[in-house]
Amino acid sequence: MLGLPKSDHALFHGWYSVMMAFLSNVVGDPEVTAAGLRTTAELRAYLTPVIKERRRNPGDDVLSTLCTAEIDGERMTDEEINAFTGLLLIAGGETSDKALASMFKNLVSHPDQLQAVREDRSLIARAFAETLRYSPPVRIILRTVKEETEMSGGTLSAGKSVACVIGAANTDDRRYADADSFNIFREDLDVSRAFSAAANHMAFCGGRHFCVGAVLAKAEVEIGANLLLDAMDDIRFPDGYTPTDEGLFSRAPASLLLEFTPRAA
Ligand code: HEM
């Protein structure tokens, strides 16, 4: 999308994982902070010459569009484009990675549902929507209180930051039957609007800041899941292995060990 070389993919992967750890560094680990600052500088050093080149020779990629877009005669500065591209990388990369890992964790943990998806690939969208509800990649979003507000018997004063645990909202049993169970066939999750701002889960948040990449994420996860199911039969966890989720702001298994039978190409 950004028109950057595919050969640099590993570089971006490293960068967005480090940046996500930096943003979620609530305990203030100095090494994580230092790595985050180093990565920010590296990304800027990588992108700035590309931005200058795209301003001179725009293509049909998103980066060129950002470089040439004009509103009321004003263009975005290099710094703004750098910052937005950094946001896109983290918001788009880390989240989709986590969604795919969690979806396979959920499906492999429920072999009957995995088999149903294997037999009818149109169920991938359902499995993805239920994964977003049951184990959303983004668990917490931050908001700033605009004016003093009473909530749940407490007072939030203006200017304070609030951590909204959207992961908890997604498993609220006043909203979903048997909320703590993964069930791609549940009737109280509307898959037809699960990837739009009208979604009845909170994984992409809502309102003005609803995730701009929701439909892209769906396409990515569908393509990825189809490729994996084409390549692997009889997917299972190794004996005695239970994957565990990691992370606070964003959460998923850090790695997923799978055993499978390779399918003939
Ligand atoms: C399963 C995958 C994804 C999940 C769970 C997810 C989740 C979210 C959430 C919860 C927000 C709201 C944050 C807030 O309001 O504080 C958000 C915003 C955003 N997302 Fe995603 N996202 C995903 C994929 C993507 C992709 C693929 C892209 C782009 C390539 C993307 C780009 C963005 C951007 C730019 C924002 C900020 C929108 C704004 O503030 O107006 N996301 N996402």
Boltz pocket constraint, residues with backbone or C-beta under 6 A from the ligand:
constraints:
  - pocket:
      binder: B
      contacts: [[A, 87], [A, 88], [A, 91], [A, 92], [A, 93], [A, 95], [A, 96], [A, 99], [A, 136], [A, 137], [A, 138], [A, 141], [A, 142], [A, 202], [A, 203], [A, 204], [A, 205], [A, 206], [A, 208], [A, 209], [A, 210], [A, 211], [A, 212], [A, 213], [A, 214], [A, 216], [A, 217]]
      max_distance: 6.0
